Amino acid sequence: MAFAPSSATSRTTSRTDPAVGGTTDAGDGIHLPDTALDLVKILVAGPFGVGKTTLIDSVSEIRPLHTEEPLSEASAQVDDLAGVRDKSTTTVAVDFGRISLPGGVVLYLFGTPGQERFRVLWDDIAYGALGALVLVDSRRIDASFDVLGLVEESGLPYAVAFNAFPDAPRHYTEEQLRAALDLDAATPMVTCDARDADSSVDALLALVQHLIDRNAPEDDR
């Protein structure tokens, strides 16, 4: 993988129209582009309600796959809804999307469930992934500890993206946030708005650049 990350990266944005079996824009929103060289599996991880589904929706060039189910009274007894009281659905298996980047890099995005009860799925979803983008909600930083632990136990390189919720506190410094999450100095940490495609792509590019740097020969670092 070798390309220069940029927030102005050009990418295919056509989406499949299920009513006609085609795409809503010019181009093919289903098949891989002819320029695809590197196919990379990336996890989009984070606690319940942090915005993983939203991020994949915002960047995917194909119609995303979701396994969303309504929250029930029974699930409310086991899922921590603190800070996400307005959430009415939850991912029960995996979200999936795809985005093509410059240089022939294609990211397959797998969104992981955020609740402890779905932890048994982690190894299967993480199999074959090269890295993870971990979304964090600065209103409830401690909710991210278990997910970060899973990512680190799996040995996956990762980047952290603070999803910018409107009512998130603005007074934390980067040093305070890194200390709160006990992040290594080399771990990329960015802020993003999961609803915004360009912002979400920038977060993914930060992770991809981290993977490139980790795999570069020592003389090139």
N, C-alpha and C positions, 0 to 999 in steps of 0.2 A: 504494500500500500504506500503510495507516494503522491501526495497532492498538497497544495497549500490551502488550509482552511480559510474560509472567508464568509462573512455574513451575507455577502451578495452572491453566494454560490447559485449556479443555475441548476435546476432539477426539473424532472418531469412532474407535472402536477395534475395530469388528467385523472379523472376518477371514473370507475365503471358505472354505467347507468343500468341498474338491474332491470329496468322496464324494457330496454331495447337490446340489451346484451352488448352494447358498445361503450363508448366513452363520451363524457360530457364535453371534452375539449379535443383539439386535434392531437393525434398521437395515440399510442397504444397504452392504456392504463393497466394492462394485465401482464403482457409478456415482458421479459427482461429486455432492456435496450441492447443493441448489438455491441455496444462499447463496454458491456459488463466484463470485468476481468477478475475482481476479487469479491466474493460473496461472504459477508461477515455477519455472524449471528451476534446480536447485542441484546442483553436484558435491560428492560426498563423496570427498575425495582423501587420499592418504597412502601411506607405504611399505608394502611387503609385510608382512602379519601385524599391522597396527596396530589392526584392529578395525572397518574400514569395513562389511563385511558384517554384523557383529554390530549395529552402530548402526542400520543400515537395518532389520534384522529387528526391533529393539526398538521402533521408532516407527511402522512402516508400518501404515496402516489397511486395506490390501489385502494379499493374499498376495504377498510379495516375489518378484521374479524374480531368479534367481541363475544364473550360468554357472560354477559351481564344478566343478573337475576334480581328481582325486587327484594329488598330487605324485609324480613318477616319478623313477627313478634318473637319467634323462637331465636332467630339470629341476633336480635337486639339484646338477648340475655348473655350472649358470649362475645359479641363484637363491641369494642370500645368506641362509642360514638362521640366521645368528648371532642369538641372542636369541629365536628362534621355532622351536626344535628340535621342539616338540610339534605343530607345525602339519602337517596331513596333506593339506589341499586348498588350491587357489588359484583366484581369479577370473581367467578367461581372456578375458573380454570386458567385461561390465558387470553390476552389480547395479542393481535398480530397485525403488523403493518410492514411496509417496505418503502425505502427511499433510496434513490440513486444519487450519488455524489460525483463530483468531478474526478477524473483519473480512473474511471471504470470501477469505482468502489460502490457496492450495493449493500446497504444495511438491511438485514432482516430483524425487525424489532419485536421482541417477545415481552409483553407486559405481564408481570407476575402478580398473583393475588397478594393482598397486603395483610391478611389476618393470620394469626398463629395457627388456626385450625386447618389452613391449607398448606402448612409447612411440608407435609408429606409429598407434595408435588414438586418441591424445589429442585431436587436432584435431577428429575426428568426434564424439567424446563431448562435448567442451567446446562445440561449436557451439550457440549459442542460450542458453547458461547465463548467469545474471545474477550468480552469485557461487559461491564454493567454501568448504566447511568442510574445513580441512586437519587431519587427525588426526595427532598426534605421540606417540611413545613416548619418555618421558623416560629410559628405560634405554638408548636408542640414538638420541639426538637427530640425529646426523649422517646417519642413514638418511633423514631428511626433507628434506635439502638439495635433492636433485634435483627432488622434487615441488614444493617451494616455488618453485624456479626456473621450472618449467613454468607454474605458476599465475601468477607475476609476468610472465613473457614473454607470456602470453595476455592480460594486462591485466585479469584478473578481480579484483574486490574479494574479500577473503577474511577469514575469522576462523580462529584456531588453537585447537584443543581438545586438551589433553593427556589422553589416555586413561589412566585411573588403574588400571594393572596392580597386583596385590597386592604384587609385589616391587619396584615402582618406587622410586627414591630419593626421600626426603622433604625433603632438606636444601637443595634449590635455592630461591632466592628468585625472585620474579617478574622482578626486574631481571636476574638471571643468565640466566633462561630467554629473556627477550627479547633479551639480548645474544648468546646462543648461536645464536639463529635470525636475528639481525640484523633484528628486526621494527621497522617504523615504529611510532611512539608511538600512532598512531591505529588500528592494527590490533587488533581485539579478541582477547584471549587468555583462555581459560577452562580449567577442569579438568572432565572429565566421566567417567562410567562408561558405556561404550558398551552395556553389558548392561542398563542401567536406562533405561526409557522416559522418565521425567521428567528425568533428568540429560541424556539425549541431546537431548530437546526444548529444554531450556535452552540447550544449545550452538547448536542451529539458530536459536533466537530471537536469540541474540547476533549471529549473522551477519545475520539479517533486519533487525534494528534498525540494524546498520551500513549495510546497503544503503539503508534509509529515510533515515538521516542524510545519507548521501552525495548523495542525490537531492533532499533538501529545499532549498527556496529559501534563499539566503544569509541572509535576515532571520529565518528560522525556526531557524537552527542555533545 
